[in-house]
Amino acid sequence: MPTDDLPSVTLISLGCPKNLVDSERMLAGLALAGFAVTPDADGADLAVVNTCAFLDLARAESDEHIDRLEALKRDGRLGRIVVAGCMAQRLAHEIVDRHPDVDAVVGLADRDRLADVCRDLLARPSAKRRGKGKRSRRGRRRSGSKDGGEPIVRVGGLPTGMPDDRERLRLTPRHYAYLRITEGCDNRCAYCAIPDIRGPLRSKPPEAVLAEAEELVADGARELVLIGQDTTAYGRDVPETGWSLAGLLARLREAVDVPWLRLMYTHPASLAPEVTEQLAAGPPLVPYVDLPLQHASTHLLEAMGRRVTQEDVERLIADLRRAVPQVAIRTSFIVGFPGETEADAAALVATVRKVAFDHVGVFVYSPETGTPAAALPGRVPRETARERWDRVMQAAGEVAREKATRRVGRDLTVLVDGARADGRLVARHAGQAPEVDSAVLLPAGAAEPGAFLTVRVTGVEGYDLAAGPGEDVHP
């Protein structure tokens, strides 16, 4: 059927890779239900925002996107607006109050029923098909007098089932894909609301993981990035099965023909020696670990509920580097957590320099309603926390540039992601994850996206490496 005869829908995906996988499933469900997917909200019949609610900045970003869609709708250039995802799950009624032009709010447990909600909205009398150039302006509706009826709110309790992530309309480049192995979390870190949004830990059965991996590889993925709220918790919710992250990695290694497997979202308290052994065994598992530490002071780690001490962390990293000498370690930290002192901030800067992480993300603490940390004394002023953020980032940047400089003149195997606006290609070596880490910049036209090349590093540009044209390799 020509797409002009189908209702059109656009989707804005915000937040983390877990949310992106949900977005890909939503888009596939909409397409299979007879909607034409369009990249432009202007002129669409429906717009879906898959929101993030992890931090105040993420919620503000979600609000900004919804505001923009509401302006299009009031101008007669957009039909219906649906808000989904984490903010919908956590703040459904606040969304309805804050955004009177929103037509539906869909929580996480109803992800796979999004198409039904969209069909219901289009069946309402005021839901007219949109078209480019329609400019009839509407007045802003008052709360409680929405045209076409009150908003649909589909948000029940916490999600408890393990989502089926097969049949996705992927938003990543074809050559890499995210593979979710767990959903939800039982860690209950003091600062984190994720367990109250995405529910308890659920591990995806190994057979389902393998089936999804094979589907993604058949669709062109040459790199699979393993994700979850805590991937090292895999199997903990079903101890009778004997499932473990190390066992799953071993099965993926044997059963799935893919050049690169990458491990993200591990926890320092549960990164087992058997997982390190899998990393040491080499390809397809790349020498890379995403290991969010959150701080370097034992008393703050204790207050955060991280279940490790500073000594535990240093021992773990030493063991990792001993077993996997080429391992790249990505981490993240929180500054300004209640009770953080100037001495703690200085210790964090010193740790960043001493350990020499390959990639560092730093966040200013955001008090989340309902979390234990929100009630802690010793609140750090925002401006103080921001100054500490600057110092940690400066130290991390200096380490990153020093490490990058040591690579000049060396050969690297890289995976090409695509072109920048200026035509230069963006690629990554095994120690760089997509979307969050630095990159390797190549001359325009050096290769197609998805190609593996051997290149020689010629210089450093900020956090990134510059390299000359390379030769194709087929790992």
N, C-alpha and C positions, 0 to 999 in steps of 0.2 A: 504494500500500500504506500502511495506517495506520502512523504512526511508532512506535506502541507495539509493532509486530511487528518492528522493526528494532533491531539492536544500537546502543547509544548511545555517542557519543564526544564529549568536550570537548577543546578545545585552548587552551593558554596560550601566547601569543606574547610573547617577550621580546626586547629589543635594538632594533636599528636598522630603518629602513624596508626594507633589503634582506631582513632576516629576516622582516619582516611580509609581503612579497611571497611568500616561501617558505611562510609559514603559510597564506596565502590559497590557494595552489596545493594544499597538503596537505589543507585542508578541502574543496576542490572534489573532489579525488581520492577522499577518504573518502565524500563524499556520493554521487558517481557510482558508487561501489562498493557502495552499499546501506547506509551507516551513517546514523543520525539524529544530526545535530549538536545538541548541547545546551550551554547556557552554564554549566552547573553540574556540577562533578565529583562532588558528593555524590549517589550513586545511579547514576552512569554505569557502563557496561561497560568503557570505556577512557578514559584521560586521556593526552594527548600534551603534553609541554612542549617547545616549540621554543626552545632555549637560546641565550644569548649568552656569548661567552668573551673579549671584547675586553679587559676589565680585571678586576682582582681583585674589584672591587665587583659587576661583572656576573655573575661566577661565583658569588659569594656569594648574589646574588639568585636565581640559578637553583637553587642548593642549597636555599634556603629554600622555594621552590615545590615542589621534589621532596619535601622533608621533610613538607610539609603533605599532599601526596598519599599518601605512605606511611602517615601516621597514619590517613587515611581508609580506606586499604586494610586496615590491621591491624584496624580497627574494623568490617570487613565492609561498608563503604559505598561501595566502589569496586572494580572488577574488576582491570583490568590497567593498568600504567604504562609508557609509552614515552617515552624521552628522545631528542630529535632536535636538529638544528641544530649550531651552531658548537662548543659544549662537547662534544657527542657526537662530532663529528669529531676534536677535538683530545685529549680526555681520556676515551675510552670505557672503558678498564679502571679508571681511577680512579672513574668513576661507578658501575661495578658493585661495586667494593670499598666505596665510601662509602655506597651506597644499596642494601642487600640486597633490598629489595622492588621494585626496578625489574625489569620483565620483558623490555624490549628497548631497545637503543641503536641509533639509525639515523643514519648520517652524511649529509653533504650530497649526495653522489653518488647516494644511494638515496632522495632526497626523493620521487620519483614512484612508488616501490615501497612507500611507507608503508602503503597499504591492504592489500597482500599480507601484510606483517608483522602487521598488526592481525588479519587473518583467521586467520593461523597461530596467534596467541595465543589467540583465542577457540575454536579447535578443540582446544586442550589440555584434558585431562579435568577439570582443576580450575577452568576458566574458566566460571563460572556467571553467568547474567544477573543484574544487580543491580536493586534497586528501592528507592525511598525508604523509610526507616524500618527497614531491616535493620540490626541492631546486633550481630550475633554477633561477638564479639571474637576475634581471632586472636593468638597469641603471635608475637613477632618472630622471623622465620626466621634461622637461622644461615647464614653465607656457605657456599655449596656445597651447601645442602640446600633449595633453593627448591622450593616446591610447583609441580608441573607442569613441572619440568625447569629446566635452566640458562637464563639469559637469552639471547635472540637478540641477537647483535651483528653489525650490518651496517655496517661501516666499513672501506672499502678504502683505496686510496691517495687522493691529492689529486684533487678533482673537476677534470675537464678539458673537459667539454662545456659549451656555453652552454645554460642551462636555458630551456625553453619556458614562459613565464609567462602564456600564454593560459588561458582557462577558470578564473577565480579566483572563489572565494567570498569577496568582499571584506570586510575588517574595518574599513576606513575608512568615514566617511559616504559616501553615494552620490555626492556632488557633487565629491569629489576623489579622485585615485588616484595611486599611485606607478608610474612607468614605468621599468623597469630597462633600461639600454642597454649596460652592461658588467657583467661578473662577474670576480672575481679581481683581482689586482694584481701588477705587476712592479716597483713603485717601491722596495721593500725599504728603507723608512725604518727607522732603527736601533732604534726603540722598538716596532715594530709586528709582530704575529704573523699578520696577515691573509693574507699570501701562503702561509704554512704551514697555514692553515685552509681558505681558499677557493680556493687554487690560483693559477695564472698568469692574466694578463689574457686575457679573451675578449670580443670585441665582438659584439653581436647584429647580424645583417645588417639593413640599413636597411628592407628589405621586411618583415621580422619586426617591427621596431619600429613601423612604420606600421600593420601589421595589428593589433598589440596596442593601439595608440593608438585606432584606430577602434573596436575592441571595447569599450574602456573608455568612450569617448564615447557609444557606443550604449547603454551600461549606465547613463548618467546623469552621467558625470564632466564637470564644467565647468572643472576645473583638473587638469592633468597635471604631476606633479612628477618631473623626470628625475633618476634616481639611478644610482649605481654606486660601486665603491670609489674610482675616479678617472674622472669623466666626461670630463675633458679628454684622457684617453688613448685615447678612442674611435678605433678604426682602427689604432692603433699596432702591434697584433699581426698585422695583415694588410696590410702596406704596399703590396702589389701591387694591392690593390683601390682605393686612393685614397680610402677612407672617412675622414671627419674629423668632429669634433663640429660645426664650422660648417656643413658640408654637410648633416649630419643635421638640424640646426636649420632650415636653409632648406627642406628637404623637408617637415618637420613643419608649418612655417608655411604652405606651399602646399597640403598635402594633407588636413590634419586641421582640422575645424571645431570649435575649442574656444576659449573666451574667454581662458584663462590657461595659459601654459606657464611652468614655473619650473625654474631650473637649480641643482642642488645638487652638492656633493662635487667641486668643481673643485680643481685643483692650481696653486699660484702659478708653478711652473716651466714649465707647459705651457698656460697660458691664452692662446691665440693671439689676435693682433689681429683675425683674421676672426671669432672668437667675440664679441669686443667690438662689431664691426660689426653682428652679428646682434642683440645687445642694443640697440644704438642704433636699429635699424630699427623698434623698437616692437612693439605687440601683434601676435600673442598672447603673445610672449615678454615677461614682465614685467621691469621694471628691478630685478633682484635677482640677487645672486651669493653663493653659499655658498663661501667661500674660506678653508679652514683654513690658518692660517699657522704655528701651533705655537710660535713665539717671535719675538723682535725683535732678538736678538743674533746677529750673523753667525757667531761661532765656535760657538754652540749649534746654529744652523741647519745648519752644516757637519757637526757631530757627529751630528745627527739624520738626515743624509742627505737633506736637503730640496732640494738643488740650487739654492738661491737665497741671496742675501745680503740684509741689511737694506735696502741701497740698491735692489736689484732689486724688493723688495716695495713700497717707497715709490713707485718709478717706476710700477709696475704699477697701484697704486691711483690715482695721479694721472692716468694715462692713462684708466682706467675712468671716473673722475668727469668728466674733460674730455669724453669721448665720450658719456657717459650721465649728465647732471647730476643726475637724480633717482634714481640707482642706490642701492639699499640693500645694504650689505655685511655679511654675517654671517661671523664667523670663530671659531676656537677656538685655545686656547693650552694648553701643558703647562708647569706649574711644578714645580720640584724635579728637573728632569732632571740626571743626573750631570754635575758640573762647573759647574752654575749658581751664580754668585756673587751677593752682595748687589747689586753694581753691575748685573748682568744683570737681576735682579728689578726694580730701580728703573727701568732702561731700558724694561722691558716695561710698567710702569705709565705711564711717560711716553708711550710709543707709543700706548697705549690712549686717553690723553687727547688727544694731538696728532692722531691719525688720525680719532678720533671715529667708531668703527664703530657700525653701527646695532644689531647684536646680537652678543654675545660669550658664548662658553662657555669655561669654564676647568676643566682636569683636573689633579689631582695625579698626577705620574708614578708609574706602576706597573711595576716590573721584570717583564718577561714572559720566561719560560723559553725559551731558544733564540734570543733576539734579541741582536744585537750590543750593544745598550745595557745589557743585564743584566750584562755583564762589565766595564763601564767603571768606572774609579776615580772618586773624588769624589762618592760617594753623599751626597745631601742628606738630613738627618734629617727624618722625617715631620712632626714638629711645626713645623720651619722651613718646609717646603714648604706646610703648611696655612696658616701665617701669611701667606706670599706669595700664596696663593690668595685669602685674605680681602682683601688690598690690591688685587689686580687686579680682583676682583669689585666692590669698593667704587668704584674708578675707573670701571669699565664702567657701573655703576648710575647714577653721577652724570651721565655722558655721556648715557645713555639717557633719564633724566628731563629733562635739559635739552632734548634733541631733542623729546621728547614735549610739553613745555610750549610749544614754538614752534608746535606744530600746533593749539593751542587756538584756536577761532574759524574754522578752515579746514574746507572741504568735502573729503570723501574718498569714493572708491568702495570699497565693502567687499563681501566675500563672506561670507555668514552660515554659520557652521559648526553651531550648535546651541545648546541651552540649558544653563546651569549648574544646580547643585542648587537655587540660590535663584531660578531662573526667568529671570534675565537672560540675554540672548543673547550668545554669543561670535562675533565676526566678525573678519575680517582685511582689511587693505588690501594692495595689491600688494607692499609692502615687508615683509610678514610671512608666513613659511612656516608650514604647519600643524605643530602638536605641539611645535615647538622654540622658537618666537619669542613675543614679547608679542602682545597681541590688542586689539581694539576692543570695548568692552562696550556693549551696546544695551539699551533697556528690554525687559522681558518682553513677548512677543507682537508685537514689531515686524515680524517677517517669519518666513517658513519657512526651514529649512536649505536651502542651495543658491541662495538669492536673492542677486542683486547689488543693492545699495542705494547711493544717494548720501546721506551723513549729514554732519552738522556736529559737529565735536569740541567738547565742552563742558568737559572737564576731564581730569586725570591721576590715575590710581589705581595707585600703585606703578609698575610697568613698563608698565601698560596705559593705553589711552586710553578715556575715556568719551564717548559721543556720544548725541545725541537720535534720535528716530525719523526715518527717511529715506524717500526715494521710490525706487520700483523703477526700475532701469535694465537694459538688455539689451545688454551689450557683445558 
